[in-house]
């Protein structure tokens, strides 16, 4: 894990093998970072669920050797990047709609979309995926109007 301090922004980055046994370490890091940024318990729970969904999907589906979780923390909130160099996938805005009752999967992206303030998905087949999520620190009640952006390339 490395920590970089740039003026009013801290960057905390962790790269682990893309196996489920590292979920506990990632989960603890999320909790520590969000508590230190003084998020409410409700926002911590929401962001934790969104990040863990993205991390778990990457570990299960990307076929990547490693996974990087990067936090950019400032006074306004946290930006998290989940990055793999796996198989990638074809993303469309339709991916953020909840599937019908009979479908057994496909709820991860719609769930993330509902729990964060901004969701950016960059994926290219055979090159990997980067999911970027933003959560703002709020003193008022939770806001539920996230911004969705899609890009077919990894920047």
N, C-alpha and C positions, 0 to 999 in steps of 0.2 A: 504494500500500500504506500502511496506517496501523497504528500500534502504540499501544495504550492500556494503561497500567499501572494496575491496581486492586489495591491491597494485595498479596495473594499470588498474583494471577492476571494474566497477560499476555494481551492479545487482539491478534492479528495478523490483519488482514483484507486480502484482495486481490480486486479486482473487475477482470475482463478481458472483452473480447469473447468470446462463446461460440463460438470457432473453435479447431480442433485445433492451430493454430500456437502457441498459448500453453501447451500441455501441458508443454513443457520448463521454462518459468518456474515453473509450479505444482509440478512435480516437484522442482525445486531448492529451492523454499521449504519443501516438506514435509521434505526431507532436513535442511535447516538447522535448522528448528524442532525436529525429533525428536532430532537430535544434541545440540542445546543443552539439551534436557530429559533427556538421558542415558539414552535408551532403548537396549536391546540391539539388535544388528544383526538378529537374528531378528524382533523386534517391529517394527523399522523396515521391514523387508521386507514383513511382513504388512500393516501399516497403509498403507504406500505403495501396495501392490496394491489394497487396498480403496478408498482415496481416489481413485486414478487410475481405477478402474472406475466410480465414481460420477461423477467429472468427465467422463470420456469419454462415458458414457451421456447426461449432460445436454447436452453439446455436440452429440452426434449426433441426439438424439431430441426435445429439448424445444422446438426452434424459438424459443428465447429469444435476445435480442440480447446479453445479458450474463450472466456467471456470477460468483458471489461464493463465495470459499473463506475461511471464518473459523476461526481456531484459538483456542481458549481453553486456555491452558497454566497448570497449577498444579503443586504438589508431588506430587499424586497421579497425574497423567497429562495427557492431551490430549483435548479434545473438538473435533471438526471438524464444521462445518456447510457443506454444499454447497447453494447456494441459486440457483434460477433463477426467472424469471417467465414460463416457457414454457407449453406446452399441458397439462402435468400428465398423470397417468395414474391408472387405477384400481388400487389396491394392495390385496392381501389377503395373509394369512399364507402362503397357498399359493404366492405369488410367491417365497418363500424355500426352496422345495424344488427340488432339482436336477431338470431335465427328463430325459426318457428319452434313450437313446443316439442315436436317430434325429433328434432336434431340433437345429437348428443354432444356436439362441439361447436366451436365458432363463437364463443361468448367472450373470449379474452380481450380482443380489441374494443368491442363495444363497452365492456366494463371499464377498461382503461380510459376510454373517451369520456365516460360519465364521471370519473373520479378526479380528473386533473383539470387544470386551467388551460393547458395547451398540449396537444399531442401531435408530434411530427414523426412520420414513418418514412424511412429511406431504406429501400431494399432493392437489390439487384440480384437476379438469379446467378449463382456460382460465385458471387462476390461478398455476400453477407448482408446484414441488416443492422441499422441503427435506429433505435426508438428513443426519441427525446420527449420528456415530459416536464412540464413546469407546474409548480404549485406556489402560489403567492401566499405570503403571510397576511392574514386578515384579522382585524379586531372585531369584525361584525360576523354575522352568520354566513354559512357556506354559500358560495355562488355556484350555479349550475349551468353556465353558458360557455362551455369550453370552445376553443378554437382548434380546428382540425386542418392540418396541412399534409399533403402527400407529395412524395418525390420518388421517382423510380431509380435514382442514383444515390450512391453513398458519397457524401461530401468529404 
